[in-house]
Amino acid sequence: MRGRLAGYERHFARLFADYFDGLERTLDAPPHSAFAPECLSLLRDLSLRGGKRLRVALIHEAARLVTTEPVPALDDAALSIELLQTHGLIHDDIIDNSPTRRSGPSTHHAYRARFPDHPQVALGLAVLAGDLAAFLSQQVLLDSTAPLPLRHAMLEVQTRAATATLLGQIADLERDFAALPDEETLHEVAEYKSARYSILAPLQLGLLAAGADPRPFDAELRRYARLVGICGQMRDDHLDLFGDARSLGKPPGNDLREGRRSYAVTAVLATAGGRDLAVVEAALGDPGCSADTVEAVRDIGRRCGAEERLRAGIERHAVRAATEAAGWRPRWREEAVTFFEALPLQVLAGVG
């Protein structure tokens, strides 16, 4: 599985670089604009800083559910979904006012450094950069050499996924206005904000590109995507509070400082009491929250059972997702089914 993931990552790194090389030559931008090529350069920089490209792997493995033959449209689908990811990262960083992304400056903060005396211009250019990435993700599918019906079907999947992601981002902001969001609210945010475009859309795109109709299997694909998305978000939230700075690449406790009712923060709020709860509530939303205070909240979370409760939730959803994928065996190829069965267990292993 790791070898296949690494292979997809290498292939897509070359593909993405070639895409931006071509875009720099062919994009119909105002010829006298200096800001347009600068924007494209920032999009390229952020996009090529990507990690394991799990969405790309899912697209390819979804196609392998039905065929081992080459599927040309997979590259277009992968480019589209990763450009949509770039859009999401840029807008997430604007919303969160994050200075860094993928070990480099966020697009918003790159523009702030470029225009230190014009913060509104920097903000506007960052918003437009994110929007440009979103529309480029659609243009990739419109310009594909795939048959017209396939292009339209893939564009429909991608557009619906993008819409769900934006609605999920709205729900994510709304969630943080609740003193203690319930479990279903947390699950809905995870599903809409990430699972639908990171898991479900790649599954649908890969099957479509390989010539299969995903609609008869919509319910089970959605169940799998939701379970993996929840499991992955729980893992990320666990690492943000209970992980170590070395593995995270940044100090833990970011969600706590920003006042985000993540799975981990909510678990601590729900289980702590008395003075412990007062410590957590005082730290929540305090951007100046010290490393010692974060460590105190981490200790509270361990003592009151919040971390154990969160680990159990990750394991429960991972096992359910693996079981869901195992049910695909009578219909689809064994090797690819095994990949999807193993994926949520890999997420579980990443908790440590």
C-alpha positions, 0 to 999 in steps of 0.5 A: 500500500505504501509503495502504491501511494508513493508511486501515485505521489511521484507520478502526480508531482510530475503531472502537476508541475507540467500542468502549471508549466503549460498554464503559464504559457496558455492562460488567457490573462490580461497581457499587461498585468503583473499581478496575474502571473504573480497569483499563478506563481503563488498557486503553483508554489502552494499546489506543488508543496502537497503531501501524500496526495491521498485523493489522487491515490483514491481516484486511481484505486477506484478505477482499479476496482473495475479495471487494470487497463490504463485510464487516461481520464484519471490524470484530468480527474486528479488535477481537478480535485487537487486544484479544488484542494488548493482552493480550499487550503487558501480559503481555510488559511484566510478564515483561520488567519494561518501564517503557514501551510505545508511548511511555507507561507500561506497565500494570504500571508505571502500577499500580506508580506508583499503588500504590508501597507495594504492589508485589504488588497492582500486579503482581496488577492488571496480570496481571488487566488483561491477562487481562481484555483476553484475555476481552474479545477473545473476548466481542467475537466472542460478541456479534457479529451475524454468523451463529452458525457464523461466530462459532464459526469465528472464535472457534476461530481466535482461541482457537487463536492465543491458545493458540499465543502463550502457548506461544510466550511459554513457549518464548521464556523457555526459549530464553534458558536455552540458551547458544546456541539453534539456528536452528530454536529461534529460528524456532519462538519467532517462529512461535508467539509472534507469527506465528500470531496476528499473521499467520496468524489475521488471514488466517484471520479475514478469509477466514472473514468474507468467506465463504471456507473457509481450511482447504483452504489451511491449509498455504500460509497457515501457510508464508506466516505463518511466513516473514513472522513470522520475517522481521519478528522478525529485523528487530526484533531487528536494529534492537534491536542495530544500530538507532539511538536516534532511529528506535527511540525508545529506546537500542539494546541492550535484548535484550543487557542483558536477556540475551535470545538474540534473532536478533541476539544469537545471531548475534554469539555464534555468530560472535565469538571470543576477546576479542570473545566475552568482551566480548559474554558479559560484556555479556549479561544485565548491566542496567547495560551502558553505551552504550559497551559496547553500541556495542562489541558492535555493532562486534564484530557488524559486524566478525565478519559477524553483522550481514551474516549477519542481513541475509541471513537477513531478505532470504532469508525476505522473498523466500521469503514474497513468492514464496509469496504470488505463488503465490496468483494463480491462485485469488484477486484480483490486487490483494489478492495483490499486497498480500501479496506486497509486505508482506514486501518492506516488512519488508525495506526497513525494515531500511535 
